[in-house]
Structure formats: structure tokens, C-alpha cells
Amino acid sequence: MREAKVLQRHTGRALCERCFKEDIVNRFKEEVSRYKMFSPGDRILLALSGGKDSFVLLDVVKEVHDVSKIGIVTIIEGIRGYNRVEDISWIVSTAKEYKIDLHVTSFKEYTGYDLDDLVRLGKLRNFEVSPCTYCGILRRRIINYYARSQGYDKVLTAHNLDDEVQTYVMNILRGDRGRLIQNHPLSKTLSRYFIKRVKPLRKIYEWETSVYAYMAGFRFQELECPYIRHQPTLRAEIRDYLYEIEQERPGSLLRVLETIDNYVERELLSRPLGFEELPTCTLCGAPTAQGRKTCVLCELLDKLGISNRIPF
């Protein structure tokens, strides 16, 4: 009889360390299988930030997939005291140990500016958008570039259950039916230039990735991104509210995700949606939204007085 180490409040089970890790791996496999996120022959690119979720994603994937078909891309955003080169040393060492292709890059390499610099420049030009906007747009473009240029079939990100529910709730509050659909694992990419992104950890709580990483001896980064609290976003506000609900009613986040998943599958994905192939930006050639001539990235950088040098 092994000693119980983890109380899973959403199931009421007390698990030993081995059973807890097996539970995480099994739920990972179930989600991959349910939505056919990737197949044994796929070349997959892991987009890793260096945090605990990244650690869990890489730790599980290398056990269930051929490591010769795995690549990693990690991006240094350039936030003072956060996501520094030394914080991704474990990614570098793991990639070397398992002979996994590794691509390390940065916002500065592609734009000439760190994220901190972009935020300051925006303020100087009275163009104050959320730092998360700069970060998200740049990260997506750079990751997709590496996936396309290196011939990967799928991109895997380390978004957990908390992230997924926050995103769904944001889309509902905004009345954004299109993004609600696109966030579902069965959604189709809207451009032949996009490599499909999947999220195998989407049914795993953030606290569970923390416990898994701790048990495996992962050295935690002590700081969270300072921009989350420095300039609170809708996501941050939703996150705090959802945590209160989960604390009172364990399992709420899972039920929300499963309910919305089922709704999207039954009511939206079961019938023709009429989505058209996205047009391309007249400046950089990347896909852009219907009705737009230029992409959001080109527009964003132009307002900062920066030319878009990110290849597509």
C-alpha cells in the first residue's frame, strides 16, 4: 500500500505519486485519442515557454511519441526578470539528452525590440494596447513560421484546463462565435498557411501540472509574468472569478469545458459553417481576417514605427 500524496478534489480520490502521474498521462492520451490531435507518424513541434506546463507537456510527449519526430521552439519575449535564457536551461538540456531538434529565438531577433521595449514604445506613441496583445500576436506568427519552414505536421502548446475555460468564457462574453468554434479541438484551420495547433493538456488543471512538475523535481520559476497584474486583462479578471467558483465547487472548470465542447460539437460543428479561406496581407503575405487588406501584426508594428521583418 503506497502512501497517498495528492487529493484530487474534483474526483474525491486520494492518489499516491505513481497513480497521480499515471492519471495525468492517461487523461493526456484520452484527449489526444478523442480528438485525433496527432498520430504516431506526425512530426510535432512543441511550443514551450519554459514554465511548469511546458515541463509537463514535454515530459509526457517524449514518453508517448517517437522523439525523432519531436521538435521544440521556445521564444524569449524579453521581459525584465522573467523568461530569461537561464530559465529555459532545462529545455536545452532535455533536448540535448533526447536528441530533439531545438529552436531558441526571441522577439528581439525578429523585430529588433524586446517586449518591454515594445510596451514603452507604444506608450510614447500614445498607442497603449495590452502587452498580452503584442506577445500573443508575435508568438503565434513566429511559432507558425518555424512549424511551416521546418515541415512539422502539428504544433502542440501547453495550455491547461484553466487556460481553456478562460478562453471559452472570454469568447462567450464577447459574443465571438467564430473564435468559440476555432478554439475547439475539431475546428479546421482557416488557411492553408496555418499549421494546426492542438492542446493535449486542456483537461488537466493548472494545480495538477504544478504538482506533477514538483514531484518530478522541476525547478519552478519564482515569478509570474508581471504584465498580468501590471495591466490587468479580461483574462486575468475571469481567471480570478473562475478560481473562486472552483474552490467552492470542485470540478466546475471541467464541467464548463465539457459542456461547451459538447455544445460546439453538437450545435456548431455538426453543420456547414461557411468559413472561407482567409485572404492574405498585402504587405507580408500572411493570412488576415476577412475584409482586411493587412494583417494585425503589420498594423500593430506600423503604429509603432517598426517594419514587419518576421518571415512567413
C-alpha positions as CSV (number, residue, x, y, z in Angstrom):
1,M,0.0,0.0,0.0
2,R,1.6,3.3,-1.1
3,E,1.1,6.5,0.8
4,A,-1.5,8.9,-0.7
5,K,0.2,12.2,-1.7
6,V,-2.5,14.1,-3.7
7,L,-6.1,14.8,-3.0
8,Q,-8.0,15.2,-6.3
9,R,-10.8,17.4,-5.1
10,H,-12.7,17.2,-8.4
11,T,-12.9,13.4,-8.1
12,G,-12.6,12.9,-4.4
13,R,-9.7,10.4,-4.9
14,A,-6.5,10.3,-2.7
15,L,-3.7,9.3,-5.0
16,C,-0.1,8.1,-4.4
17,E,2.6,9.7,-6.5
18,R,2.7,6.9,-9.1
19,C,-1.1,6.8,-9.5
20,F,-1.3,10.6,-9.8
21,K,1.3,10.7,-12.6
22,E,-0.4,7.8,-14.4
23,D,-3.7,9.6,-14.2
24,I,-2.3,12.7,-15.8
25,V,-0.7,10.6,-18.6
26,N,-3.9,8.6,-19.2
27,R,-6.0,11.8,-19.4
28,F,-3.5,13.2,-21.8
29,K,-3.7,10.1,-24.0
30,E,-7.5,10.1,-23.9
31,E,-7.7,13.7,-25.1
32,V,-5.3,13.1,-27.9
33,S,-7.2,10.0,-28.9
34,R,-10.7,11.5,-28.7
35,Y,-9.8,14.4,-31.0
36,K,-7.1,12.7,-33.0
37,M,-4.7,15.6,-32.1
38,F,-1.7,13.8,-33.6
39,S,-0.8,10.4,-35.0
40,P,2.3,8.3,-34.5
41,G,3.7,9.4,-37.8
42,D,3.3,13.1,-37.3
43,R,6.2,15.4,-36.9
44,I,5.2,17.6,-33.9
45,L,6.6,20.9,-32.8
46,L,6.2,21.7,-29.1
47,A,5.9,25.5,-28.4
48,L,7.4,25.7,-24.9
49,S,7.8,28.8,-22.7
50,G,9.9,27.2,-20.0
51,G,7.3,27.0,-17.2
52,K,5.7,24.1,-15.4
53,D,3.1,23.4,-18.1
54,S,5.9,23.2,-20.7
55,F,7.7,20.8,-18.5
56,V,4.7,18.5,-18.2
57,L,3.9,18.6,-21.9
58,L,7.5,17.7,-22.9
59,D,7.8,15.1,-20.1
60,V,4.7,13.3,-21.3
61,V,5.1,13.7,-25.0
62,K,8.6,12.2,-25.1
63,E,7.2,9.1,-23.4
64,V,4.3,8.6,-25.8
65,H,5.7,9.8,-29.1
66,D,8.8,9.0,-31.2
67,V,11.4,11.6,-30.1
68,S,12.9,11.6,-33.6
69,K,9.6,13.2,-34.7
70,I,9.6,15.9,-32.0
71,G,10.9,19.4,-32.3
72,I,10.8,22.3,-29.8
73,V,10.6,26.1,-30.3
74,T,10.9,28.5,-27.4
75,I,10.7,32.2,-27.6
76,I,12.4,34.7,-25.3
77,E,9.9,37.6,-25.0
78,G,12.3,40.0,-23.3
79,I,10.5,40.8,-20.0
80,R,12.9,42.1,-17.4
81,G,13.4,39.4,-14.7
82,Y,11.1,36.9,-16.5
83,N,11.6,34.2,-19.2
84,R,15.3,34.7,-19.4
85,V,17.7,32.5,-21.2
86,E,18.7,30.7,-17.9
87,D,15.1,29.9,-17.2
88,I,15.0,27.6,-20.2
89,S,18.2,25.7,-19.4
90,W,16.1,22.6,-18.7
91,I,14.6,22.7,-22.2
92,V,18.1,22.9,-23.7
93,S,19.5,20.0,-21.6
94,T,16.4,17.8,-22.2
95,A,16.6,18.5,-26.0
96,K,20.3,17.6,-26.0
97,E,19.7,14.4,-23.9
98,Y,17.0,13.1,-26.2
99,K,18.4,14.5,-29.4
100,I,15.3,16.6,-30.0
101,D,15.6,19.5,-32.5
102,L,15.5,22.8,-30.6
103,H,14.9,26.3,-31.9
104,V,15.5,29.1,-29.5
105,T,14.6,32.6,-30.7
106,S,13.3,35.9,-29.4
107,F,11.1,38.9,-30.2
108,K,14.2,41.0,-30.5
109,E,15.6,38.7,-33.1
110,Y,12.6,39.3,-35.4
111,T,11.6,42.9,-34.5
112,G,14.7,44.5,-33.1
113,Y,12.8,45.0,-29.8
114,D,12.1,43.1,-26.6
115,L,8.5,43.0,-25.3
116,D,9.4,45.6,-22.7
117,D,10.7,47.9,-25.4
118,L,7.5,47.5,-27.5
119,V,5.3,48.4,-24.5
120,R,7.4,51.5,-23.8
121,L,7.3,52.5,-27.5
122,G,3.6,52.1,-27.6
123,K,3.2,54.4,-24.6
124,L,5.4,57.0,-26.2
125,R,3.2,57.0,-29.3
126,N,0.0,57.0,-27.2
127,F,-0.8,53.6,-28.6
128,E,-1.4,51.6,-25.4
129,V,-2.5,48.1,-26.2
130,S,-2.2,45.3,-23.7
131,P,1.3,43.7,-23.5
132,C,-0.5,40.4,-23.9
133,T,-1.7,41.6,-27.4
134,Y,1.9,42.2,-28.6
135,C,3.0,38.9,-27.0
136,G,0.2,36.7,-28.4
137,I,0.4,38.1,-31.9
138,L,4.2,37.8,-32.2
139,R,4.3,34.4,-30.6
140,R,1.7,32.9,-32.9
141,R,3.4,34.3,-36.0
142,I,6.9,33.1,-35.0
143,I,5.7,29.6,-34.0
144,N,3.8,29.1,-37.2
145,Y,6.8,30.2,-39.2
146,Y,9.0,27.6,-37.6
147,A,6.3,24.9,-38.0
148,R,5.9,25.7,-41.7
149,S,9.5,26.2,-42.6
150,Q,10.7,23.1,-40.8
151,G,7.9,20.8,-42.1
152,Y,6.0,20.0,-38.9
153,D,2.5,18.5,-39.1
154,K,1.2,19.8,-35.8
155,V,2.0,22.4,-33.2
156,L,1.5,21.4,-29.6
157,T,1.0,24.1,-26.9
158,A,1.0,23.6,-23.1
159,H,-2.4,25.3,-22.4
160,N,-4.0,23.7,-19.4
161,L,-7.7,23.4,-18.3
162,D,-7.7,26.8,-16.6
163,D,-6.4,28.4,-19.8
164,E,-9.0,26.7,-21.9
165,V,-12.0,27.6,-19.8
166,Q,-10.8,31.3,-19.5
167,T,-10.6,31.4,-23.3
168,Y,-14.1,30.0,-23.8
169,V,-15.6,32.3,-21.3
170,M,-13.9,35.3,-22.9
171,N,-15.3,34.4,-26.3
172,I,-18.8,33.9,-24.9
173,L,-18.7,37.3,-23.2
174,R,-17.5,38.9,-26.4
175,G,-20.2,37.1,-28.4
176,D,-17.4,35.8,-30.7
177,R,-19.0,32.7,-32.2
178,G,-16.1,32.2,-34.7
179,R,-13.4,32.1,-32.0
180,L,-15.6,29.8,-29.9
181,I,-15.6,27.4,-32.8
182,Q,-11.9,27.9,-33.6
183,N,-10.9,27.1,-30.0
184,H,-12.4,23.6,-30.2
185,P,-10.0,20.8,-31.0
186,L,-12.1,19.6,-34.0
187,S,-12.0,23.0,-35.7
188,K,-10.4,23.4,-39.1
189,T,-7.6,25.8,-39.9
190,L,-8.9,28.7,-41.9
191,S,-5.8,29.0,-44.1
192,R,-3.5,26.5,-45.9
193,Y,-0.7,28.6,-44.4
194,F,-1.6,27.7,-40.8
195,I,-0.2,24.6,-39.1
196,K,-2.8,23.1,-36.9
197,R,-2.3,23.8,-33.2
198,V,-3.5,21.3,-30.5
199,K,-3.6,21.4,-26.7
200,P,-3.2,17.9,-25.1
201,L,-3.2,19.3,-21.6
202,R,-6.6,21.0,-21.9
203,K,-8.3,18.7,-19.5
204,I,-5.5,19.0,-16.8
205,Y,-5.9,21.5,-14.1
206,E,-3.1,24.0,-13.6
207,W,-2.6,22.9,-10.0
208,E,-2.1,19.4,-11.3
209,T,0.7,20.4,-13.7
210,S,2.2,22.2,-10.7
211,V,2.1,19.1,-8.6
212,Y,3.4,16.9,-11.4
213,A,6.3,19.2,-12.1
214,Y,7.1,19.4,-8.4
215,M,7.1,15.6,-8.0
216,A,9.5,15.3,-11.0
217,G,11.9,17.8,-9.4
218,F,11.3,20.7,-11.7
219,R,12.8,24.0,-10.5
220,F,10.0,26.5,-10.6
221,Q,10.3,30.0,-11.9
222,E,9.5,32.2,-8.9
223,L,7.8,35.0,-10.8
224,E,4.6,35.1,-12.9
225,C,4.6,37.4,-15.9
226,P,4.5,40.9,-14.4
227,Y,2.1,42.2,-17.1
228,I,-0.7,40.1,-15.8
229,R,-1.1,42.3,-12.7
230,H,0.6,45.5,-14.1
231,Q,-2.1,45.9,-16.7
232,P,-4.9,43.5,-15.8
233,T,-6.7,42.0,-18.8
234,L,-10.2,40.5,-19.1
235,R,-8.5,37.1,-18.9
236,A,-6.9,37.9,-15.5
237,E,-10.3,39.0,-14.2
238,I,-12.0,35.9,-15.5
239,R,-9.3,33.7,-14.1
240,D,-9.8,35.1,-10.5
241,Y,-13.5,34.6,-10.7
242,L,-13.3,31.1,-12.0
243,Y,-10.9,30.1,-9.3
244,E,-13.4,31.3,-6.7
245,I,-16.1,29.1,-8.3
246,E,-13.7,26.1,-8.4
247,Q,-12.8,26.5,-4.8
248,E,-16.4,26.4,-3.8
249,R,-17.4,23.7,-6.2
250,P,-14.5,21.4,-7.2
251,G,-14.8,20.1,-10.8
252,S,-16.6,23.2,-12.1
253,L,-13.9,24.0,-14.7
254,L,-14.0,20.5,-16.1
255,R,-17.8,20.6,-16.3
256,V,-17.7,24.0,-18.0
257,L,-15.2,22.8,-20.6
258,E,-17.0,19.6,-21.3
259,T,-20.4,21.3,-21.6
260,I,-19.1,23.9,-24.1
261,D,-17.1,21.3,-26.0
262,N,-20.3,19.2,-26.4
263,Y,-22.3,22.3,-27.4
264,V,-19.8,23.3,-30.1
265,E,-19.6,19.7,-31.5
266,R,-23.4,19.2,-31.5
267,E,-24.7,22.7,-32.5
268,L,-21.9,24.2,-34.5
269,L,-19.5,21.7,-35.9
270,S,-22.3,19.3,-37.0
271,R,-23.5,21.6,-39.8
272,P,-21.8,23.5,-42.6
273,L,-20.2,26.7,-41.2
274,G,-19.5,28.6,-44.5
275,F,-16.0,29.7,-43.4
276,E,-13.9,30.8,-46.4
277,E,-10.2,30.6,-46.9
278,L,-8.6,33.7,-45.3
279,P,-7.3,36.3,-47.6
280,T,-3.6,37.3,-47.3
281,C,-2.0,40.5,-46.1
282,T,-0.9,42.8,-49.0
283,L,2.2,43.7,-47.0
284,C,3.6,40.5,-45.7
285,G,1.6,37.7,-47.4
286,A,0.3,36.2,-44.1
287,P,-3.3,35.2,-43.7
288,T,-5.5,38.0,-42.3
289,A,-9.2,38.3,-41.3
290,Q,-11.9,38.5,-43.9
291,G,-12.5,42.1,-45.1
292,R,-8.9,43.2,-44.1
293,K,-6.1,44.1,-46.5
294,T,-3.4,44.0,-43.9
295,C,-2.8,41.7,-41.0
296,V,-3.0,42.7,-37.4
297,L,0.8,42.2,-36.9
298,C,1.7,44.6,-39.8
299,E,-0.8,47.1,-38.5
300,L,0.5,46.8,-34.9
301,L,4.1,47.3,-35.9
302,D,3.3,50.1,-38.3
303,K,1.7,52.1,-35.5
304,L,4.9,51.6,-33.5
305,G,7.0,52.8,-36.5
306,I,8.5,49.3,-37.0
307,S,8.7,47.4,-40.3
308,N,7.5,43.8,-40.2
309,R,10.6,41.7,-40.7
310,I,9.1,38.4,-39.5
311,P,9.2,35.9,-42.3
312,F,6.0,34.0,-43.2
